[in-house]
Amino acid sequence: METVRSLALLCALCCAWMRCGLASRMKPPALPIQSEKEAPPSKGASGCSFGGRFYSLEDSWHPDLGEPFGVMHCVQCYCELQRNRRGKVYGKVSCKNIKQDCPEPSCEDPILLPGRCCKICPKGEEEKKQVESVFDGLEYLQEKDDDLHKSYNDRSYLSSEDVRPGESRTDFVALLTGVMDTWRPSSSGVGRARLSLSRNNLVFSITFKRMARPSRVLFQDNDGNTVFQFRVPRPDSTQSNMVCGVWKNLSKSQVRLLQAELLRISMATGGSRQDEIRGKVIKHRALFAETFSSMLTSEEEHSGMGGIAMLTLSDTENNLHFILLFQGLLENHETEHPLVPIRVQLQYRHHVLREIRANVTAYDPDFAEVLADLNSRELFWLSRGQLEIAVETEGRSPRRISGFITGRKSCDTIQSVMSSGHALTPGKTGSVGSAVFFLHDNGSLDYHVQVVGVSSQVVGVTIEMKPRRRNKRSVLYDLSGDYAGGRAHGSWSRMEARHIHMLLQNELFINVATAHHQEGELRGQIRTLLYSGLDTPRHELPVPLAGQFVSPPVSTSAGGHAWVSVDDRCHLHYEIVVAGLSKSDDDSVNAHLHGLAEIGELQSSSPAHKRLLMGFYGSQAQGILKDLSHELLQHLDEGTAFIQVSTKMNPRGEIRGRVHVPNSCQYGSRAETDEAEFDDLLFVQDPEELKKEPHTCFFEGEYHAHGSHWTPHYNNCFSCSCQKKTVICDPILCPVLTCPRTIQPDDKCCPICDVQSREVVPPEVPERADEHPEGCYFEGDQKMHAPGTTWHPFVPPFGYIKCAVCTCKGSTGEVHCEKVTCPPLPCSQPVRRSLSDCCKVCPDEPRPLELRSAPDHGELMQADGARDCKFGKSFYQNSEHWHPRVPLMGEMKCITCWCDHGVTKCQRKQCPILTCSQVVRREGHCCPECQDVLNKEEVDLMKLPEKKKSWRH
């Protein structure tokens, strides 16, 4: 079945290479999980479809042909912008071989790493060059260490955050003030937008003052064209003066506009009197280290003046670095002068503590300075949000803006996952701790902590710094007095300015000590979690995920927590954070699947009540799950559902948590229909009415509503469901019996205990069912199947193939699919009674019950004996073997295909598992090899002629 999908993608690659622009409608064969992170692109969206994925204009990617071909790293596809005769924009896929574009390595013996197209220098030489380039880039920072007029010099602009490859982000800022060049009076409002570009999503947090809550946020280019519009939702109780949003799937051209600082933000209120503020989006060096901020406003009405201050403390000294951005402060006649004098004051209750006089230019009104050696009182007032920063022009008519300094504000969540793997003495206890924090303007820190599954009584919960010496803890605050019943709720009201700075730089930890682990059984770093835009209640305590909740319990070093909610359309929003999962030694660990996240029903092994969420490639997983069944939504409402993260080491579950999400979705997910339409359509059982429903399934001559379940006619031991026009059938999983003797009734699918046998075997015996717990993941229906089970495959784009049967080989985790073998017929002219029949029958014979049917593609999987195979443009006889040819790549000698009764099967050469640290791939060889083994072989070859020479003497 994998070959069918690979063939289709090969065809798509051929079309792209020939610039035909055809879009493949296949589902992606590469990722083991296809997550529903967001809704598919709306109709009319410009872009390209390839391999079941949507790419924005000017996106590029490496095509994935599925097993056994894999990702074609030396082929790059590109979504080109095209226009038809009417000027409508559309995307066109083109692919090319990029191997000839590889740069020439600078070393003598370059190597080819797995997953790469171009050869590179060995790791040692490459790392050396990278280190040198990093220090070269920091020279200008070291030269300016003594210059106090340049801010953030002692931080070297480096964040303490652990930014991994693939998780990098770029921060931007925008100062929003009233518009001066319109006929309407200028706004008195001031806004500050903080933006983070993560992958191709732009997350923004906008705070504002002196204006009503806006109704919309517009992103515009320099010509005033709106490229993105965000409708502002109703305010949260904790964020009345803040707007949180995500601009998803930016195209390459939009990212270039952002990087080139060619985008502007406009924010306006609704109603008859519109209040509008605007500002330019820019990069700024101060954003990386900013921990305090201030928004500066004017007391004058409709002045159009405003500013922002970005501040941070030095790491070692009590120096306060700041950068000021202001707009409208300088009058029009002042723009004619090259320099304009200003005064910057630090005040406490209108008393001037410090004052700086400087000159600024009208064309570049940024101002950077350092307030050195803040005393203890100034630091105390800074931590309480009582210090005010003011900027004032000098002259006959001075203009002034000011604002209080508080901790940095954003829509991000301050949280921590505490695991035993991150304890000072790492362990595997299967317990977990979870914490959520909220920093107020007055410097107080609210905390909500929960601890579950610990090995003994909790004796201490503390917030700490990183130990300066091994096992030498630095405790800042003890919240043990608020801990009771596994939870702690309270407030740290006396945070110092230094502690606020460390908190917002991700430099604090939370530690849980128990009676058996006095130094700490659980520990976690307090980190800011980037706003995701999902409808998850981050202000509430999340669901703890622990190994102790898995059945049976797992002693693991990992832990996690999850926010889960169900919206008014019955879509499940989830956000999961894990810590302590075992990682690969490979540097590119983020490209490897750490584990699977799934949601299901407690005390149930039915696959119908279990759904995969997505795969873990880092420490977070988030998305939206649609088309939930009525049963699963009911279990969420009753609190009998779970979220589980499985890994390769623990495929039956590494950590798990019980989920209770009250909801009113009594009849399943409402998909894309609104509430009124849903109530009218779901219960209509009239076939004529069901035909009109867009998500109805047609199967075995009957119509089935979306979300419904039924037993098929062809086999009463299977259960089928309709999921958006797709029929998925699975065999009924039989429970493991504990009795010594079983019988198989004719009218039942599963064996039962013999009533004559009174003896009961102890429950330890059924553990044989867990001998091969990993099972199999089949990408067609995107489900895990138990070892030894069989099912009919769902193969895109052909749909449900009942003329084939797939089996899960529990020992290897492989899925083996075969066509139904038709019995030999005694008649000379067999007939096929229906196109949906797999096998022909004699005219007078009744139709056998076990015959399978294939809807819409009856001729595709007909099984009438040995047939030839067609691969590409060539035909091959039964049992013939060959190496496939892939466009742009030529013959794939490491892959062998063969014809098996009309079905093409392909397999990549099996490579041995290598245990060495340095792996290389030689040209012309299919499998990677160890570098030290190759070096030894070269030395042996060099010695060989000398040995032969000595034999002659």
Secondary structure as UniProt FT lines:
FT   HELIX           2..17
FT   TURN            18..19
FT   TURN            43..44
FT   STRAND          47..50
FT   TURN            51..52
FT   STRAND          53..56
FT   TURN            57..58
FT   STRAND          60..61
FT   TURN            67..69
FT   TURN            73..74
FT   STRAND          75..83
FT   TURN            85..86
FT   STRAND          89..97
FT   HELIX           99..101
FT   STRAND          111..112
FT   TURN            114..115
FT   HELIX           123..137
FT   HELIX           139..143
FT   TURN            144..146
FT   TURN            148..149
FT   TURN            151..152
FT   HELIX           153..155
FT   TURN            156..157
FT   TURN            165..166
FT   STRAND          169..178
FT   STRAND          190..198
FT   TURN            199..200
FT   STRAND          201..209
FT   STRAND          216..220
FT   TURN            222..223
FT   STRAND          226..231
FT   TURN            237..238
FT   TURN            240..241
FT   STRAND          242..247
FT   HELIX           252..259
FT   TURN            260..261
FT   STRAND          264..268
FT   STRAND          276..283
FT   HELIX           285..288
FT   STRAND          292..297
FT   TURN            301..302
FT   STRAND          306..313
FT   STRAND          320..327
FT   HELIX           332..336
FT   STRAND          340..348
FT   TURN            349..350
FT   STRAND          351..360
FT   STRAND          367..371
FT   HELIX           376..383
FT   TURN            384..385
FT   STRAND          387..393
FT   STRAND          400..404
FT   STRAND          406..407
FT   STRAND          413..419
FT   HELIX           420..422
FT   STRAND          432..439
FT   TURN            441..442
FT   STRAND          445..452
FT   STRAND          458..469
FT   TURN            470..471
FT   STRAND          472..478
FT   HELIX           480..482
FT   STRAND          483..484
FT   TURN            485..486
FT   STRAND          487..492
FT   HELIX           497..504
FT   TURN            505..506
FT   STRAND          508..514
FT   TURN            518..519
FT   STRAND          522..525
FT   STRAND          527..529
FT   TURN            538..539
FT   STRAND          543..546
FT   HELIX           547..549
FT   STRAND          559..566
FT   TURN            568..569
FT   STRAND          572..579
FT   TURN            587..588
FT   HELIX           589..591
FT   STRAND          595..601
FT   TURN            602..603
FT   HELIX           607..609
FT   STRAND          610..616
FT   STRAND          620..625
FT   HELIX           630..638
FT   STRAND          641..646
FT   TURN            651..652
FT   STRAND          655..659
FT   TURN            666..667
FT   TURN            671..672
FT   HELIX           675..681
FT   TURN            682..683
FT   HELIX           687..692
FT   TURN            694..695
FT   STRAND          697..699
FT   TURN            700..701
FT   STRAND          702..704
FT   TURN            706..707
FT   STRAND          709..710
FT   TURN            716..717
FT   STRAND          718..723
FT   TURN            724..725
FT   STRAND          726..731
FT   STRAND          742..743
FT   TURN            746..747
FT   STRAND          752..753
FT   TURN            755..756
FT   TURN            763..764
FT   HELIX           765..770
FT   TURN            773..774
FT   STRAND          776..778
FT   TURN            779..782
FT   STRAND          783..785
FT   TURN            787..788
FT   STRAND          790..791
FT   STRAND          794..795
FT   TURN            796..798
FT   STRAND          799..800
FT   TURN            802..803
FT   STRAND          804..809
FT   TURN            810..813
FT   STRAND          814..819
FT   TURN            835..836
FT   TURN            843..844
FT   TURN            849..850
FT   TURN            858..861
FT   STRAND          869..871
FT   TURN            872..873
FT   STRAND          874..876
FT   TURN            878..879
FT   STRAND          881..882
FT   STRAND          885..886
FT   TURN            887..889
FT   STRAND          890..891
FT   TURN            893..894
FT   STRAND          895..900
FT   TURN            901..902
FT   STRAND          903..908
FT   STRAND          919..921
FT   TURN            923..924
FT   STRAND          929..930
FT   HELIX           931..951
//
